[in-house]
Amino acid sequence: MTLKQAIKFFESLESETSKKSEVKIYQRFTQILTGLEKRNLAETDIQSIETKLNSLSLESNPENRKKHVKKSLSTFEKYLKDSFLLTTAKHYTNLYSGLGLSFGLLFGVAFLSNLERSLSISLGLIGGMLIGMLIGRSKDAQAAAEGNVL
């Protein structure tokens, strides 16, 4: 499946469905594919991407199409990140926000235990999330400066 065929395929799926959650997944896939199409990739890279698209078996008709396409999307994003160092917008912000929440919870319970329990957890979560978001935004800006964002 070529990039153009995949874009047309997802646009047709988008027009067929009325569920908002499915439309978002199809639009995200289309956005990634058009971003790849606009890049000046080598012919071998394009063939590698098209081979990966074929291996995802997107044109199959499973019982739960949304689940299958969502899983294929995450697999494809991971492939692009591993093979070409390409990420989607706000990838690092989302990643580091989650990590910040986890470490903030631990920090709040362990080091702010002299405060009331719910206050220490709340402060830890807020602080961890803010620090995680700041680190994630700086990593997103760095990736954008290097041209690695789709």
C-alpha positions in Angstrom: 0.0 0.0 0.0 1.5 3.3 -1.1 1.2 6.5 1.0 -1.3 8.0 -1.3 -3.4 4.8 -1.3 -3.3 4.8 2.5 -4.4 8.4 2.7 -7.3 7.7 0.4 -8.2 4.6 2.4 -8.3 6.5 5.7 -10.2 9.4 4.2 -12.9 7.0 2.9 -13.1 5.3 6.3 -13.5 8.8 7.9 -16.4 9.6 5.5 -18.1 6.2 6.2 -18.2 6.5 10.0 -20.1 8.9 12.2 -18.4 8.0 15.5 -16.3 10.9 16.7 -13.6 8.7 18.3 -13.1 6.7 15.1 -12.9 9.9 13.1 -10.1 11.2 15.3 -8.1 8.0 14.8 -8.5 8.2 11.0 -7.6 11.9 11.0 -4.5 11.2 13.0 -3.4 8.5 10.7 -4.1 10.7 7.7 -2.2 13.6 9.3 0.9 11.4 9.9 0.8 10.0 6.3 0.5 13.4 4.7 3.4 14.6 6.9 5.5 11.7 5.6 4.4 12.4 2.1 5.6 16.1 2.3 9.0 15.1 3.7 11.9 14.5 1.3 12.5 10.9 2.2 14.8 8.6 0.3 13.2 6.0 -2.0 14.4 3.2 0.3 12.8 4.9 3.3 9.5 5.3 1.5 9.6 1.6 0.5 10.3 0.7 4.1 7.3 2.7 5.3 5.0 1.2 2.6 6.2 -2.3 3.7 5.3 -1.5 7.2 1.8 -0.3 6.2 1.3 -3.5 4.3 2.3 -5.6 7.3 -0.3 -3.8 9.5 -3.1 -5.3 7.3 -5.2 -2.2 7.4 -7.5 -3.3 4.6 -8.7 -6.4 6.5 -12.2 -6.2 7.9 -11.9 -7.2 11.6 -14.9 -7.3 14.0 -13.8 -4.3 15.8 -12.2 -2.0 13.2 -11.6 0.9 15.7 -9.6 -1.3 18.0 -7.6 -2.7 15.1 -6.8 0.7 13.5 -5.9 2.2 16.9 -3.5 -0.6 17.6 -2.1 -0.3 14.1 -1.6 3.5 14.6 0.3 3.0 17.8 2.5 0.3 16.2 3.1 2.6 13.2 4.0 5.6 15.4 6.5 3.4 17.3 8.0 2.2 14.1 8.5 5.8 12.9 10.0 6.8 16.2 12.4 3.8 16.3 13.4 3.8 12.6 13.4 7.5 11.6 13.3 9.3 15.0 10.0 11.0 13.9 7.4 11.8 16.6 4.0 13.4 16.5 3.3 16.8 18.0 3.2 16.9 21.8 4.6 13.4 22.1 7.2 14.2 24.7 4.8 16.5 26.6 2.3 13.7 27.0 5.0 11.2 28.0 6.7 13.3 30.5 3.4 14.6 32.1 2.6 11.0 32.9 6.0 10.3 34.3 5.8 13.6 36.3 2.5 12.5 37.8 4.0 9.2 38.9 7.1 10.7 40.5 5.1 13.6 41.9 2.8 11.1 43.7 5.9 9.3 45.1 7.4 12.6 46.2 4.2 13.8 47.8 3.8 10.6 49.8 7.4 10.2 50.8 8.7 13.8 51.4 5.6 15.8 52.1 4.3 13.3 54.7 4.4 15.9 57.5 1.5 17.7 55.8 -2.1 16.3 55.7 -2.1 13.2 53.5 -4.4 14.5 50.8 -2.6 17.9 50.7 0.8 16.2 50.3 -0.5 13.9 47.5 -2.1 16.9 45.7 1.0 19.0 45.9 3.2 16.2 44.7 0.9 15.5 41.8 0.7 19.1 40.8 4.4 19.7 41.1 5.3 16.5 39.3 2.9 17.2 36.4 4.2 20.8 36.0 7.8 19.6 36.0 7.0 16.8 33.6 5.2 19.2 31.3 8.1 21.6 31.3 10.6 18.9 30.5 8.3 17.5 27.8 7.7 20.9 26.1 11.5 21.5 26.0 12.0 18.0 24.4 9.2 18.8 21.9 10.8 22.1 21.0 14.1 20.3 20.6 12.6 17.7 18.3 10.8 20.4 16.3 14.1 22.3 15.9 15.7 19.1 14.6 12.8 18.6 12.2 11.7 15.3 13.7 8.0 16.2 14.3 5.3 15.2 11.8 
